[in-house]
Amino acid sequence: MAKKRRQHPQNAAATRPGATSGEIPAVGAREPCPCGSGRRYKACHGRAAAQAATELVRRPFEGLPSECDWVALRELVPAATAPLTLKDGLPADVPSVTLGTVLPMAWPALRRDDGSVLLAIQNDTATGDLSRDLADVLGRALTTEPGNPVPSGRTDPEGPRLQDLLDLEAPFVPEVREGFEFWLDDAQAATPDVAASLERANEAATPTARLTGVDAAYWCQTPERNHLRWVMAHPEDALLDALARLHAAGASSLGEETRLVGSFRAHGLTVPVWDLPSGMGAEECEKPATAFGERLAEALAAGTPLSAAERRARSGLTNRQITLN
């Protein structure tokens, strides 16, 4: 019996049900790849998808206006919104797109009844590139039927990122809010599930405020002490050297009863943290933070090696540093 000639992958893809040119449907890892190669999906097109899903982009918001505020909204701020401007303009049936910290029941996004879009930055992500994941959700939100949440989905590993979709010249100015009423046009008309989610979220929200005199510095109130968390885009080594110089000189605090307690890394940026007395509000932080910013600029410009005391201060700061992601 003559051997059956193996079908060319391109022809197989054309005849295989559900496979179309340029489109690879979602399949299980052990199922045949829809491209028609004859190999399992995980050993064929699934390999690139798996690599994209696990490869971490260290600074996903790099290149966006106010990168530090994007990091703050992702990691620090309970309730906030910021209008987004699309590079190619809005579709005719989408009056606005707004970034929010979190949405009810952890929805990735919501298409309101009027067609406007709310995009959540604190939702779970599918890959190691947060920017691409958010861009994927945004793209699906723009075509979701009004009045519906946007479900989770699989991110295209070659799809656009936020840097491709947003107008990079438009300002990004977050508005910190006391609660999550921005979820709804009319909170009184909320369904029982959404109303319960709103109540729980408001009860758990930590009072937070964004300072106006410096960039990306956020005050928050906790039962024991208040804190200032300041997202900075300076290179980490240079910033730690500068903080060590100030700490060794006794110039790293924001006034009496305040203390620089350490820092953490978030999305490739460094976030110094200060303990504040419980009576020190956001307004009382403005002048000390501005003065500290000036001292920090001078310390960053210093070109001399660290002294022994400064090296000890730096060691203490790095020992208290943690990485969020």
N, C-alpha and C positions, 0 to 999 in steps of 0.2 A: 504494500500500500504506500502510495506516495505520501511524503511528509506534508502536513498542512503548513502552508506558508504563514509565518508570523506576521500579523498585521502591523503596519507602521504606526507608531504611537500617535502621530497626528491624525491618521485616518480613524484610529480607534477612538480617539477623543471626540471626533466628529460624529461617530455612530453611537457612542455610549449614552444612554439616557441620562439627562440631567447635566451633562457636561457641555459647556459652550466655550467658544474661543475667548481666552482672556479671563475666564471665570472658573475658579476651582471651588466646588461646593464643599461644605463641611462634612467630613467623614471621620470614622474612628481610626485610631492610629494603626490598627492591624488590618484594616480593610484595604482592598486594592485602590491605588491612587487613581482618582478620576481622570488623570491626564492620559491613561491608557498605556503606561509604560510596562505594566505587568508587575511592578513592585508594590510593596505595601506603602501606604501613605506616609508612615513615619520615616521610611527610608528614601522617600522621593521628595515631593513638594512639602511634606510635613516637616522635613529637616530644617528648612529655612524658617518656617513658621515657629518651630520650637526654639531655634536660636534667637529669633527676634523677641520671643516671649521671655527669655531668661537673661538676655543681655541688658544690663542696667545702664541707663543713660544717667551719668552722674549729675549733670546740671540740666534737667529737662526744660527749665524756663529761660535758659541763657538766650539772649537775643531779643527777648520780649521787653517792652517798656516796663520799668519798675520791677525787675526780676525779684528783688528782695521782698516786695509786697506780695508777689505771687506765692513765694515760699511761706510768708507769714499766714496768708489765707489758707494755705494747704495744711499747715502744722500748728499754728498758734491761736488763731482767732475763731471763736465759736460761731458768731453770727456777723456776716458782712456781705455786702454786694458791691459789684463794680460793673458799669456798662462796658460792653465790648463792641468794637468797631471792626467789621469785616473788610478785608482788603478789596473785595470785589463788590461791596455793597450788599444790602439785605434783599432777599427775595421779596416780591411784591406782597406776599401774604404774611410776611414776618415783620411786624412793626419794630421789634427791638430784640436784642440778645443781651442777657445779663448774667454775669458770673455770680454764683452764690457759694457760700461755704458748704452747706449741706442742705439736702431737701428731705421732705417727709418720707419715712420708710426707706431711706437710703436710695431713693431713685437717682440714677445718673443724671437725668435731666427731665424737664417738664415742658410740654408745649401747652401754654395757657389757652383758655377758650378764645381769646382775642388773637391767637396766633403767635404771640411773643414767646420767647424761649428763655427758660432758666436753666443754666448749666451748673452742676455741682462740682466743686473742685476736690471735695473730701470723700468722693466715692471710691469704692474698690476699683483697682485697675487690673487689666488683663495681661499686660506685658511689662517689660522693664523700662519702657519709655512713656512716662506720664503725659508728656505733651502729645504724643501720637494717640494715646488712649482718649484723652479729652477731645482732641480734634475729631476722632471717630464718632464719639457720642454727639458732638456738636453737629456733625454732618447728618447724622440720623435724626437729630431733633428738628432740623430745619424741614424735614419732609414727613415728620410724624403728624398724624391727624390732630388738629387742635382739640384741647380738652383731655389729653392723654399723657401719662408719663412715658418716658423713653426706657425701654427695657435694656438690660445688659446684653452685650453682644461680643462677637469675636472681632478683635482689631486686625485690620489688614496690615501685615508687617511692612508693606510698601506704601501705605496710605499717607496722606498729608499729616503734618504736625501743626500745632497752633501757630508756629512761626510762618507757616505757609498760608494760613487762612486769615489771620488778623492783620489789621493795618498797624504796622510797626511804628508809624509816626504819631498815632493817636495816643493821648495820655491815658494812663491807667491809674485811677484814683479810687481806692476802696472807701466805702462808707461803712464804718463799724456800727452795728445795731445792737440795741438792748436785748432783742428777742428775735424770733423767727417769723414774725407776722408777714414778712416779705414773701412768704410762700404763697399767700393768697391775696386776691384782690379784695375779698370780703371774708374776714376771719369768722364772722358770724354764720356764714353759709357753709362752713366746712363740714365734710362728712364726719361721722363719729370716729372713724379710724384716724383721719388726718387731724381732727381736733385733739385726740388723745396723744398723737405723736407730737403735735405742737406744744401741748402742755408739758410733756416729759422733757422736750428739748429746752424749753424756756427755764424749767426748774434746774436743769443741769448746766446751763450756760454760765461761765465765769465772767463777771463784769470786766470788760476790756475796753481800752481806748487807744487810738492811734495818736501819737504826738504830732503836732503841727510844725514844730520848729526844725525837726530833723527827719530824715527819710527812714521809713520802715522800722520805727521804734514803737513798741506796743506795751503799754502799762496794763497790768491785770491785778485784780483783787482776789485774795484767797483768805480763808478764815484765820490763818496764822500770821501771814505777812503779805505785803504787796510785792510785786516784782516788775522789773522792766526787762523786756527781751527785745534785743535790737539786732535785726538781720543785716549783716554786712557782706558786701561783695568783694572786699579786699582779698588778695591771695592769702591763704590760711597762714603760711609761715610768716609772712611779713606782718600780718595782723597780730599773731601771737607774740612776736618779738615786740611790737609796739605796746601791746597790753602789758607785757612783762616789764618794759621800761617804766610805764606809768605806775604799775603795781609796786615795783621796788622803790619808786620815789614817793609813794604815798599819795599818788594823784589819780588813782583808778576809781575812786568812789564818786557818788553823786551828791555828797553832802553828809551831814551828821546822821549816824545810825544807818547808813547805806553801805553796801559792800558788794564788790564784784566777786561772785561766788564761783564762776566758771563759765563754760560755754558748751554748746553742742553743735554738731554738724547736721544740716538738713538740706538735701538736694544740692550738695556741692558747695554750700555757703556756710559761714560760721556765724553763730548767734550767741554773743556774750549775754550773760544773765546777771542782773543785780537784785539783791534782796533790799527791800525798802521797808521802812516802818509802816505799820498799818494805817497811820494817819496821813501818809503822804499820797496824795491823789495824782492824777495825770497832769493837772495844771501845775502842780508844784515840781514836776519833773522837767518842765520845759526849759527853764533857764539852766539848771545843772546839766541837762543833756546837751544843750547847745555848747556850753563851756567845755564839756568833756570832748565833744566832737572836734573842737579847736585844738585841744591838747593831743588828741589822737592823731590829727593831721601832722602836727609837729613831730610826734614820735615815729610816725610812718616815714617821715622824710629823713630821720637820723641815719647816717651812714656808718656809724662806728659799731664795732662788735659789742655784743652784750657783755656787761661786767659780770663778776661772779654772783653778785646779789640778783642781777637781772636774770641770769641763767637759772638760779634757784626759783625765782618767781615764775619763770616760764615753765619749769618742770612741774610746779604746783598747779599751774593752769591746765597743762596737758593731762595731768593725772586726774583732773576733775572733768575732763571733756568726754562726752558721749556722742554717739552717732545715732540719729533717728532713722536714717535711710541713706 
